[in-house]
Amino acid sequence: MINRIKNLRRFSVIVSFAGLYNAFRFFIRIKKIPQVDILYSCHDNSRPILLDGKYYSPLIDSLAMKLNNYSHITLALPFSKYSGNKTSGNTVNLNLYVIAALLKRFLTSGSIALKNIKNDPLIKFYNKLYQKINLKLIIGVLPSIEMCIAAKNNNIKIMDVQHGIIESDDPDSYYSLDKRALYQNSGWPDYILCRNEQSYKTVLKLKDYTKPFLIGNLNKFFYENIYPNKERIPLFKTKGETILFTFQDFNRIPDISSFTKSNMNAGIIFPNALLKLISESNYNFLLKLHPSQIHKKDLFKLHNKAFEKMFDGYDNIDYINCNQMPLEYSLTESDLHITFNSATLYDAMDYGLKTILLDENLERLNNYYGEIMDSNSVVVDSKLEIDFSEHFDEKNQKNQDGLLNNFNFENFILKNI
């Protein structure tokens, strides 16, 4: 009984009122969905770009553009707010089916966690969906274990699009070896579409479960080929070197409670060392929020109020314009990048920027970034005491075009569809 109550509470947390409301509001029956070649899938967190009233996913929409000869729909993953005419990519919301499956799972097993892969209501739902729309391929941002198992049940290839860091030791990571141990390591995607060599090499270590394919930086592809307005907006009154700081969802990073507690400023996590640097230097600064901090209105309001309080009267700070545009805009406007340990390190590298990491946990950083930690693209300095002038003019852009030419994506898809 106690376990059932705990799982019921967990269910109420996962299925928020907004998630339940939108599942009903945008519900569409499976039988009304047309047959398509490719099913894409992503959550709101992967749709950070708002253009002409629609939310775009640089990862998914870039792939859809590359594969525009194939018919497709996009599945709004649980429990997204946006679908239909609020999104690009023919996005449908089938989350009422997901809620019903989770309730049935709870009533039959006393838990909302996956227990029996051979008779699971959610896997059965995905089986039904795949068969109805006669799929040939599934490409998603972190497709669930249930989606992957159902794909294999129906002999359909399923691919994950890299989002963030590929890390297998953290038990909470999507790529954790522990996450699928209870299911005999079933539930892996067939392929992981990797953004760079480092991630490709990391996935190679998972060769018993999945395979890598090098796709490149889809965010950069989106910005250069789909994003319509690249007009330069003057961000600062005075020209000078510009430092970009990228925020993270710190709640999702394990074992950093000491950092978060000691770096609370104006009600948000803001590094003391960065605050000191801003107050004592003449550099310009861009404060780029994490997509979750932009999408969630309460978090966005909280951070903007904190910025107003900390930087009232400063003319070398921008947190308004840069958070209305893609990360890539900020990267093109910057000379140096600072973050705690975010995967925006990869984006900075693709734009030729050196990154200063504030995380002092070298074991974690080496696990995340491997050989990159030994390159001239990264400096670890939690106190920001380095001589910045030595790093502004270093352009470290690594050209992957030659390597990517060895990976023809269209032919790869043709072999797997």
Secondary structure, DSSP 8 states (H G I E B T S, - for coil): -HHHHHHHHHHHHHS-HHHHHHHHHTB--GGGS---SEEEEE-GGG--EEETTEEE-HHHHHHHHHTTTS-EEEEE-TT-S--GGGBSS-EEB-HHHHHHHHHHHHHHHS-SS---TTS-HHHHHHHHHHHHTT-SEEEESS--HHHHHHHHHTT-EEEEE--S---SSSTTSTT-TTTTGGGTT----SEEEESSHHHHHHHHTTTTT-EEEE---HHHHHHHHT----------SS---EEEEE---GGGSTT-HHHHHHTEETTEE--HHHHHHHHH---EEEEE--HHHHHSHHHHHHHHHHHHHHSTT-SSEESSSGGGS-HHHHHHT-SEEEESS-THHHHHHHTT--EEE----HHHHHHHHGGGGGSTTEEE-TT--S-GGGTTT-------HHHHTT--HHHHHHHH-
